[in-house]
Amino acid sequence: MNTFTLADLPALDEVVLGAFSYLDGISLPSLKTDVHARPLIIGSGNALETGRILFTKQDALFANEGNYKTILKDHRAIDSVYLISASGGKHSKEIAANLKNTKLPTYLITNTENSSAQTYFQKKDIFVFPKIREPYTYNTSTYASMILSTTNESPQSIVEYIEDTVSKCLPENIGTFKSYIFIVPPEYALLISMFETKFDEVFGPMVHARVFTSEEIKHAKTVISLPTQCFISLGKENTIFGQSQNRIHIPISETHDFGALLAFGYFIIGKIQRAMPPYFKMNIDAYCKEASVLFGEPIHPIVE
């Protein structure tokens, strides 16, 4: 993980194993989410979804880069703001600057030391989580470190379970399907958007994927189906949807939490990625050049 280049970018499954192996034994910041009664959590993409997991037990409000100003203005009951940004750049710079104008306690949750957003916060209100070197957008170690700080799961146990169980549940033909449906337990519904986002980032329009809970999928999600559609269930085994030969079941235990299921889902997406043409590798460099212009700052295919 320390030496790959643009020419040999790792697939997501490899990064999952590298990230969780790295996080084993690493000290994580102590983030107390119950300090304030009604915080506003702001983030973009999977940063916001990570915030929903971190603050799931709080009476929190959530916003992204497009609506946070409206929510700040209309909800006077908010008593604090947490900005989550792995990079501390892009939209977070503008958001941080605008938060400076509020009289609320503000906090930054990030993975980057000395980021652009960091200058707008007091040092005691900045939580910097560890990360490894990854391809841009993968954001595995970044959000996983935040989630593990709350769930207190063992990263090494997660790696071992992936190697001993998850990987052995995946068939050799996992990359031959035209579309995929992930089925997750209802209590892990907050992972739905994170999995969907990862599919978008890794495959774009090349692979069709959807994610539902085991209850949600019962509501007309399979009216139209294909014999080339793969159903991947995490937790409860799917014995209803799809053709039996196209069903993949990943068992989970009571010791698993959001960190483990995030790792399992990303690992499976990585295995699908590895079995298909290298869509991500072929396009990420050009995308980063476009994004650098879009955000007005350098964005590199490899995040150090």
VENKANOR-V716583 format. One line per field, one symbol per residue. phi: phi as a letter, one per 20 degrees, with the letter a starting at -180 (. if undefined). A space follows every 10 residues. Layout:
# VENKANOR-V716583
phi=???
This chain:
# VENKANOR-V716583
phi=.ecfcffcgf fffffgffff ffffnefdge deedfdfbed ddadlfffff ffffdfeded dcbdfecfff fffedfffda cdddbgemcl ffffffffff eedefccddb ccflfffffe cfgfddddef bdfbfgnfle fffffffffe elfegfffff fffecgffee ffefeeeebc ceddfgfdgf egffffffgg fedlefcebc ccffefffel ecgdccfddd ddddnffedd enfgfddcdd fcdfeecgff ffffffffgf ffgfedgfgf ffdfffffff ffffembfcd fdef
